[in-house]
């Protein structure tokens, strides 16, 4: 018996007592689980996101929409970045305060070329407060997945409160399942058997998150 046959046999045994149901999956599977943990105001949800992002060692900044360009420019200058990967659909105003060379997000860019870039600036699809997770879906203002995995410094802009949800179930309701989703909880990190933490192995070593307010107060 092959490994494949063994695995399929275990699956069949596990499903032996399940009543057959020919209804579509969305109708056959109950969705009565908890949608979020507790009730929070908009301000509390954004604060929870900021707290969990920081707990994952992301560097969190807050600003009003009119302050975003100056803040991004300052972050890039402090980093010493001379080049920045720019997704095709990114708002040009976001980088108007930065004196850097713009590198286009091109399909034929090699990993070595991207590795030499100082930073990447993107938007996001949304962010999950309870898990401190940012989700990218490859939209024009976020670009190809690899531009957020190879450069060592990623600045991600989140519009609050419009792009912030409390929980993963709420996030899944708003995300398109056929998009190339990337879920980011802090900078790339891993630990060995002695729990020595190493950052930057599978993605950027430094993640800076800008919570830009869409309203007068957040």
Residue, then its C-alpha position, 0 to 999 in steps of 0.5 A: x500500500x502506498x503512502x497516498x492510499x494510507x492517507x486516503x484510507x484515514x480520511x475515509x475512516x474519519x468521514x465514515x460517520x458523516x452524513x452525506x450532504x449534497x448542498x453547496x459548501x456554503x450552505x452545508x457548513x454551519x457558520x455559527x462560530x464566534x465572529x470576534x472576541x468581545x465588543x470594541x469601539x472603532x478606537x479600541x479596535x485600532x488601538x488593539x491592532x497597534x498593540x499587537x503589531x508592536x508585540x510582533x516587533x513591527x514599528x508602528x507610526x500614526x499620522x493624519x492623511x496630510x502628514x503621510x508624505x512627510x512621515x514616509x520621507x522621514x522614515x526612508x531618510x532615517x533608514x538611509x534608503x536611496x532606492x525604493x520599490x514602488x507598486x504601479x498603483x501606489x499613490x504618488x503623493x505618499x512618496x512626494x516627501x522622499x528624495x529617493x530613486x523609484x524602482x518599478x515593480x517589474x515582472x522580470x526583476x531578479x531576486x538579486x536586483x530586489x535585494x539591492x533595493x533599500x526599501x519598499x512602500x505599499x498599501x494593504x488590503x486590510x489588517x486584523x486587530x486581534x492577531x496583529x496581521x496585515x493582509x496584502x492581496x496583490x492589488x496595484x497599490x501593493x504589487x507583486x508578492x516578492x517585492x514585500x519579501x526580498x527587500x530588507x525594509x517594508x513600509x506598509x500604510x494602513x488606512x484607519x479605520x476603514x481597512x481595520x477589522x477585529x477578527x480573521x472571520x471578518x477579514x475573510x468576508x472582505x477578501x477575494x479568495x482568488x487573489x494572491x493573499x499574503x498574511x504578515x504578522x510582524x517582520x520575518x522571524x524564526x527560532x532554532x531549537x534553543x529559541x534564538x530568534x533570527x529576523x529577516x530569514x524569509x522576508x524583510x528584517x524591518x517592518x514599519x506600519x503607518x496607521x494613517x487616519x481617514x478621519x479627524x480623530x482615531 
